[in-house]
Amino acid sequence: MLRSGADFWWSLDEQPMRNIKLVLEYDGTAYCGFQRQDGLRTIQAELARAVAVITKSPANVIGAGRTDAGVHARGQVVNFRTDARMPAEKFVPALNSVLPADIRVLRAEDVPLEFNARYDARGKTDEYTMDTRPVPSVFLRNYAYHVPFPLDLEAMREGCSHIVGRHDFRSFAASGGGAKTFTREVRRCALEAGEGLVKITVEADGFLYNMVRIIVGTLVLVGVGKLTPRDVARIRDARDRRVAGPTAPAKGLCLVRVDYDA
């Protein structure tokens, strides 16, 4: 099945021989997000540059998720078309040899020409990390939101239960995302804690703009007693961004997995 639009820049007469899927991780601290932006340093631009260097031809790199500035990834998925004859596994060391040290390709494979990392994704998992120690770790300063006050973890876990399910999540969506529908299915929203860290994992069929960060900001208000767990359901059903909590900082968020049909 062929799709039209900016993601498909080739003609039928010039159809490339191969479609390469990459799984990568990156530290988003120094980048203005994943998506290419003129004059700004982005993950997509760095990947396209690296692919062009290795394949000796321009590359259109398609990403599964457009992570924001400062957001990290351990399981981002991208694809690009090429007529390069390099074995798929050789793209891993080749690309890593020319990419910045804060972007690394983990795996590479040939996939069908119609595969699209963005439109074929069936689910994503994000993880948000908070450092709750009185003095935050210097080693986590770019990867965790420092919350220096006690949190009621059981109340937050109960709040998480009101996120799970198929709902209209517009209360947890920032403006400017361009979503056509606000309905998403959250399959899991779980909280783990230990050694001064709190991690909230959200798995869904897709996310709205800043959705996970707003969910976290709302759950923190539950944790400090400004909201009750039941308020999370009330906020969800209000379908009004103004009643939800603040947007948690980008640095605590990490895209950990993108799921596709087998």
VOKE-583035 format. One line per 10 residues: number of its first residue (from 0); their letters; for each residue x, y, z of N, C-alpha, C, CB. Coordinates in steps of 0.1 Angstrom, whole numbers. Glycine has a CB too. Layout:
<torgus>
NUM = A = X,Y,Z,X,Y,Z,X,Y,Z,X,Y,Z; ...
</torgus>
This chain:
<torgus>
0 = MLRSGADFWW = 8,-12,0,0,0,0,9,12,0,-10,0,12; 7,21,-10,15,33,-11,7,45,-5,19,36,-25; 14,54,2,8,66,7,13,78,0,10,67,22; 5,88,0,9,101,-6,14,110,5,-2,108,-14; 20,121,2,24,131,12,39,133,12,19,127,25; 43,141,22,58,145,23,67,134,26,59,156,32; 61,123,33,69,112,37,73,103,25,62,104,47; 67,105,14,70,97,2,75,106,-9,58,89,-2; 88,107,-11,94,117,-20,99,110,-33,106,123,-13; 97,97,-34,101,90,-46,90,88,-56,108,77,-43
10 = SLDEQPMRNI = 93,87,-69,83,84,-79,83,69,-81,85,92,-92; 72,64,-88,72,49,-91,84,45,-100,59,46,-97; 88,54,-109,99,51,-118,112,51,-111,99,61,-130; 113,58,-99,126,59,-92,125,52,-79,129,74,-90; 116,42,-77,114,36,-65,127,29,-60,103,25,-66; 131,32,-48,144,27,-43,142,12,-41,148,33,-30; 154,5,-40,154,-9,-39,151,-14,-25,167,-14,-43; 154,-6,-15,153,-11,-1,147,0,8,167,-15,4; 142,-6,19,137,3,30,143,-2,43,121,2,31; 151,6,49,158,2,61,152,8,74,173,7,60
20 = KLVLEYDGTA = 149,-1,83,144,3,96,155,3,107,132,-7,101; 155,14,114,165,15,125,158,16,138,174,27,122; 164,11,149,160,13,163,172,21,169,157,0,170; 169,32,175,180,40,181,177,45,194,183,51,171; 187,50,201,185,57,213,193,70,212,190,49,225; 188,80,220,195,93,220,192,101,233,190,101,208; 202,109,236,201,119,247,196,132,241,215,120,255; 184,136,244,178,147,237,182,161,243,164,146,237; 191,161,253,195,173,260,199,185,250,205,171,270; 207,181,241,213,192,232,206,194,220,227,188,229
30 = YCGFQRQDGL = 193,189,218,186,190,206,173,197,208,184,176,200; 168,203,197,155,210,196,144,200,192,156,222,187; 145,188,197,135,178,194,139,169,183,122,185,190; 130,160,179,133,151,168,132,157,155,124,138,169; 121,164,152,117,168,139,126,179,134,103,173,139; 130,178,121,138,188,114,132,202,115,141,184,100; 140,212,119,136,226,119,148,234,113,133,230,134; 144,243,104,155,251,98,163,258,108,148,261,88; 176,257,107,185,264,115,187,259,129,181,278,116; 181,248,132,182,242,146,187,228,145,168,243,153
40 = RTIQAELARA = 193,224,156,199,211,157,188,201,162,211,210,166; 186,191,153,175,181,157,180,167,154,162,184,149; 174,157,160,177,143,158,175,139,144,169,134,167; 164,143,138,161,139,124,172,144,114,147,144,120; 176,157,116,186,163,108,199,156,109,187,178,111; 203,152,121,216,145,123,215,131,116,219,144,138; 204,124,118,203,111,112,203,112,96,190,105,116; 196,122,91,196,124,76,210,127,71,186,135,72; 217,135,78,231,138,74,239,125,75,237,149,84; 238,117,85,246,105,87,243,95,76,244,99,100
50 = VAVITKSPAN = 230,93,73,226,84,62,231,88,49,211,82,62; 231,102,46,236,107,33,251,104,32,233,122,32; 258,106,43,272,104,43,275,89,39,279,107,56; 268,80,46,271,66,44,266,60,30,264,58,55; 254,65,26,249,60,13,253,68,1,234,59,14; 259,80,3,263,89,-8,251,94,-15,272,81,-17; 239,95,-8,227,101,-15,218,107,-4,220,91,-23; 210,117,-8,201,123,2,192,113,8,193,134,-5; 188,116,20,179,106,27,167,114,34,187,99,38; 156,107,33,144,112,40,141,103,52,131,113,30
60 = VIGAGRTDAG = 145,107,64,144,98,75,130,101,82,155,101,85; 122,90,83,109,91,89,109,85,103,98,84,80; 105,93,113,105,88,127,91,84,132,110,99,136; 91,75,141,79,70,147,72,80,156,81,57,155; 80,88,163,75,98,172,84,111,171,75,93,186; 77,123,172,83,135,172,86,141,186,75,146,163; 96,135,192,99,139,206,103,154,207,110,130,212; 99,160,218,102,174,220,116,177,224,92,180,230; 120,190,224,133,194,228,135,189,243,134,209,228; 147,183,245,151,178,258,146,164,261,146,187,268
70 = VHARGQVVNF = 137,158,253,131,145,255,141,134,250,117,143,249; 142,123,257,152,113,253,144,101,247,160,108,265; 152,91,242,146,79,236,156,67,238,143,81,221; 150,56,242,158,43,242,153,34,231,156,37,256; 142,37,225,136,28,215,129,35,204,127,18,221; 134,46,199,129,53,188,131,45,175,135,67,186; 121,45,166,122,38,154,121,47,142,110,27,153; 130,46,132,129,54,120,131,44,108,141,64,120; 128,50,96,131,42,84,135,52,73,118,34,79; 142,47,63,146,55,52,148,45,40,159,63,54
80 = RTDARMPAEK = 146,51,28,147,43,15,161,46,9,136,47,5; 167,36,4,180,37,-2,182,26,-13,191,36,9; 191,29,-22,196,18,-31,210,13,-28,195,23,-46; 215,17,-16,228,13,-12,227,-2,-9,232,20,2; 238,-9,-13,238,-24,-12,245,-29,1,245,-30,-24; 248,-21,10,254,-25,23,244,-34,30,257,-12,31; 249,-45,35,241,-54,44,235,-46,55,249,-66,49; 222,-49,59,215,-41,69,223,-40,82,201,-47,71; 228,-51,86,235,-50,99,247,-41,99,239,-64,104; 253,-39,87,265,-30,86,261,-15,88,271,-32,73
90 = FVPALNSVLP = 248,-12,87,244,2,89,246,6,103,229,4,85; 246,-3,113,248,0,127,262,6,129,246,-12,136; 273,-1,127,286,5,129,289,17,120,297,-5,128; 284,16,107,286,27,98,280,40,102,281,23,84; 267,40,106,261,52,110,266,57,123,246,50,111; 269,48,133,274,52,146,288,59,144,275,40,155; 295,55,133,309,61,131,308,76,127,316,53,121; 296,80,122,295,94,118,284,102,126,292,95,103; 277,96,134,267,102,143,274,108,155,256,93,147; 268,119,161,273,124,174,272,113,184,265,137,178
100 = ADIRVLRAED = 280,115,195,280,104,205,267,103,213,292,107,215; 259,113,212,246,112,220,234,107,211,242,126,225; 238,101,200,228,94,192,234,81,188,223,102,179; 227,70,190,233,57,187,222,48,180,239,50,199; 226,41,169,218,31,162,220,18,169,221,30,147; 209,12,174,210,-1,181,208,-13,172,200,-2,192; 199,-12,162,196,-23,153,192,-17,139,185,-32,159; 194,-25,129,190,-22,116,185,-34,108,202,-15,108; 175,-33,100,170,-44,93,163,-39,80,160,-53,101; 162,-48,70,154,-45,58,140,-48,61,159,-54,46
110 = VPLEFNARYD = 131,-39,57,117,-41,58,110,-38,45,111,-31,69; 97,-42,44,90,-40,31,90,-25,27,76,-45,32; 90,-22,14,90,-9,10,79,0,15,90,-8,-5; 67,-6,18,56,1,22,56,5,37,43,-6,19; 66,-1,45,67,2,59,70,16,62,78,-7,66; 62,22,71,64,36,75,65,37,90,53,45,69; 76,41,96,78,41,110,67,48,118,92,46,114; 62,59,112,52,67,119,38,61,117,52,81,113; 34,59,105,20,55,103,17,41,106,16,58,89; 27,32,106,25,18,109,26,15,124,34,10,101
120 = ARGKTDEYTM = 30,25,132,31,22,147,17,19,153,37,35,154; 17,9,161,4,4,167,4,8,182,2,-10,165; 15,12,188,16,16,202,29,21,206,12,3,210; 29,29,216,42,35,221,42,34,236,43,50,216; 54,33,242,55,33,256,65,44,260,60,20,261; 60,53,269,69,64,274,71,61,289,62,78,272; 83,66,294,86,65,308,91,78,313,98,54,310; 85,82,324,89,95,330,95,93,344,76,104,332; 107,99,346,115,97,358,115,110,367,129,93,355; 113,108,380,114,119,389,124,115,400,100,122,396
130 = DTRPVPSVFL = 132,124,404,142,122,414,136,129,427,156,129,411; 133,121,437,126,127,449,135,128,461,115,118,453; 149,127,459,158,129,470,159,144,473,172,123,466; 162,147,486,164,161,489,174,168,481,167,162,504; 185,162,479,196,167,470,196,159,457,210,167,477; 193,165,446,192,157,434,206,152,429,185,165,422; 206,140,422,218,135,417,223,144,405,216,120,412; 236,147,406,241,155,394,241,146,382,256,159,398; 241,133,383,242,124,371,228,123,365,247,111,375; 218,127,372,204,126,366,198,139,363,195,119,376
140 = RNYAYHVPFP = 206,150,364,201,163,362,195,166,348,212,174,365; 199,158,338,193,160,325,183,149,321,204,159,315; 180,140,331,172,129,328,160,126,338,180,116,328; 159,135,348,149,133,358,144,147,363,154,125,370; 131,148,366,125,159,372,127,159,387,110,160,368; 133,169,393,136,169,407,123,174,415,148,178,411; 117,165,423,106,168,431,110,166,446,93,158,427; 114,177,452,121,176,465,111,176,477,130,187,467; 99,170,476,90,169,487,83,155,487,80,181,486; 78,151,498,72,138,499,60,136,490,68,135,514
150 = LDLEAMREGC = 59,124,484,48,121,475,40,109,481,53,118,461; 27,110,480,19,99,484,18,90,472,4,104,489; 26,80,472,27,71,461,15,62,458,39,62,462; 8,58,469,-4,50,468,-15,58,461,-8,45,481; -16,71,465,-26,80,459,-23,82,444,-27,93,466; -10,83,441,-6,85,427,-9,72,419,9,88,426; -7,61,425,-10,48,418,-25,47,415,-6,36,426; -33,51,425,-48,51,423,-52,61,412,-55,55,436; -45,72,412,-47,82,401,-44,76,387,-39,95,403; -33,68,387,-29,62,374,-40,53,369,-16,53,376
160 = SHIVGRHDFR = -48,47,378,-58,38,373,-69,45,365,-65,31,385; -71,58,368,-81,66,361,-76,71,347,-85,78,369; -64,68,344,-58,71,331,-60,60,321,-43,75,332; -60,47,326,-61,35,318,-75,35,311,-58,23,326; -75,31,299,-87,29,291,-88,37,279,-99,32,300; -99,36,272,-101,44,260,-109,56,263,-108,36,249; -103,68,262,-110,81,266,-106,92,257,-105,84,281; -114,103,258,-110,115,252,-100,122,262,-123,125,249; -88,124,257,-77,129,266,-74,144,263,-65,121,265; -84,152,259,-80,165,255,-76,173,268,-92,172,248
170 = SFAASGGGAK = -80,169,280,-76,176,292,-61,175,294,-83,171,304; -55,165,288,-41,162,289,-33,165,276,-39,148,294; -38,174,268,-32,177,255,-29,192,255,-41,173,243; -16,195,251,-13,209,250,-17,214,236,3,211,251; -19,227,235,-23,232,222,-12,232,212,-28,247,224; -15,232,199,-5,232,189,-1,218,184,7,238,194; -8,207,189,-4,194,185,-10,190,171,-8,184,195; -21,196,167,-26,193,154,-34,180,154,-16,193,144; -37,174,165,-44,161,165,-58,162,159,-45,155,179; -62,152,151,-76,152,145,-86,147,154,-76,145,132
180 = TFTREVRRCA = -82,138,164,-90,133,174,-83,132,187,-96,119,170; -90,134,198,-83,133,211,-85,120,218,-89,145,220; -92,111,212,-94,98,218,-82,89,216,-106,91,211; -77,84,227,-66,74,228,-69,63,237,-53,82,231; -63,51,235,-64,40,244,-51,38,252,-68,27,237; -52,41,265,-40,39,274,-41,25,279,-40,49,285; -32,17,276,-32,2,280,-26,0,293,-25,-6,269; -17,9,297,-11,7,310,-6,21,315,1,-3,310; -8,24,328,-2,35,335,2,31,348,-13,47,335; 15,29,350,20,23,362,31,31,369,26,9,359
190 = LEAGEGLVKI = 32,30,382,42,38,390,51,28,397,35,47,400; 64,30,396,74,22,404,82,32,411,82,13,394; 87,28,423,95,37,431,106,29,438,86,45,442; 117,35,440,128,29,448,141,37,446,131,15,442; 149,37,457,161,44,458,160,59,454,171,37,448; 149,65,458,148,79,456,143,83,443,161,86,458; 139,73,434,134,76,421,119,71,420,143,70,410; 111,79,413,98,75,409,97,75,394,87,85,416; 92,63,389,90,62,374,76,59,371,100,51,369; 70,67,362,57,64,357,58,60,342,48,77,358
200 = TVEADGFLYN = 52,48,339,53,43,326,39,43,320,58,28,326; 37,49,308,24,50,301,26,43,288,20,64,300; 17,33,285,17,26,273,3,29,266,19,11,275; 3,33,254,-9,37,247,-8,34,232,-13,51,249; -20,35,225,-19,33,210,-14,46,204,-33,30,205; -12,56,211,-6,68,206,-8,79,217,-13,73,193; 0,90,215,0,101,225,-3,114,218,13,102,232; -11,122,226,-13,136,222,-1,145,225,-26,142,228; -1,157,220,11,166,223,12,169,238,9,179,215; 23,165,243,26,167,258,17,159,267,25,181,261
210 = MVRIIVGTLV = 11,149,262,1,141,270,7,135,282,-6,130,261; 18,128,281,24,121,292,29,131,302,35,112,288; 35,142,298,40,152,307,29,159,315,48,163,299; 18,161,309,6,167,316,0,157,326,-4,172,306; 0,144,322,-5,134,331,4,133,343,-5,120,324; 17,134,341,27,134,352,25,146,361,41,133,347; 24,158,355,22,170,363,9,169,371,21,182,354; -1,163,366,-14,161,374,-12,151,385,-25,157,364; -5,140,382,-3,130,393,6,135,404,4,118,387; 15,144,401,23,151,411,14,159,421,34,160,405
220 = LVGVGKLTPR = 4,165,415,-5,173,424,-13,163,433,-15,181,415; -16,151,428,-22,141,436,-12,137,447,-26,129,428; 0,135,443,10,131,453,13,140,464,23,128,446; 11,153,462,13,163,473,0,167,480,20,176,467; -11,161,476,-24,163,483,-32,174,477,-21,165,497; -28,181,466,-36,192,461,-48,187,453,-27,201,452; -47,174,448,-58,167,441,-60,154,448,-55,166,426; -72,148,446,-74,134,451,-73,125,438,-88,133,457; -71,112,441,-71,103,429,-83,104,421,-69,89,434; -95,106,427,-107,107,419,-108,119,411,-119,107,429
230 = DVARIRDARD = -100,129,415,-100,142,407,-94,139,393,-92,152,414; -85,129,392,-79,126,379,-90,122,369,-69,114,380; -100,113,373,-111,110,365,-120,122,361,-120,99,371; -122,131,371,-130,143,369,-123,152,358,-132,151,382; -110,153,360,-102,161,350,-102,155,336,-88,163,355; -101,142,336,-101,135,323,-114,137,316,-99,120,325; -125,136,323,-138,137,317,-142,152,314,-149,131,326; -135,161,320,-138,176,317,-135,180,303,-131,184,327; -125,173,297,-120,176,284,-116,191,282,-131,173,273; -109,195,292,-105,209,293,-91,210,299,-115,218,302
240 = RRVAGPTAPA = -81,214,291,-67,215,295,-65,223,307,-59,220,284; -74,233,309,-72,243,320,-74,237,334,-82,254,319; -81,225,335,-83,219,348,-73,209,352,-97,213,348; -64,205,343,-54,196,346,-41,202,352,-49,188,333; -32,194,356,-20,200,363,-10,205,353,-13,189,370; 1,210,357,11,216,349,18,206,340,22,224,357; 25,210,330,33,202,321,46,199,328,35,208,307; 49,187,331,62,183,337,73,186,328,62,168,342; 85,189,333,97,192,324,100,181,314,109,195,333; 105,185,303,108,175,292,119,165,296,112,183,279
250 = KGLCLVRVDY = 128,169,304,140,161,306,137,148,313,150,169,314; 126,147,320,122,134,326,116,124,317,113,137,337; 113,127,305,106,119,296,115,111,286,96,127,288; 112,98,284,119,90,275,110,81,268,130,82,283; 111,80,254,104,71,246,111,58,246,103,76,231; 105,47,252,112,35,254,109,24,244,109,30,268; 97,25,238,94,14,228,83,19,219,89,2,236; 84,14,206,74,16,196,70,2,191,78,25,184; 57,-1,191,52,-14,187,46,-14,173,41,-19,197; 48,-25,166,42,-27,153,36,-41,152,53,-25,142
260 = DA = 27,-42,142,22,-56,140,33,-65,136,11,-56,128; 32,-78,139,43,-87,136,44,-89,121,39,-101,142
</torgus>
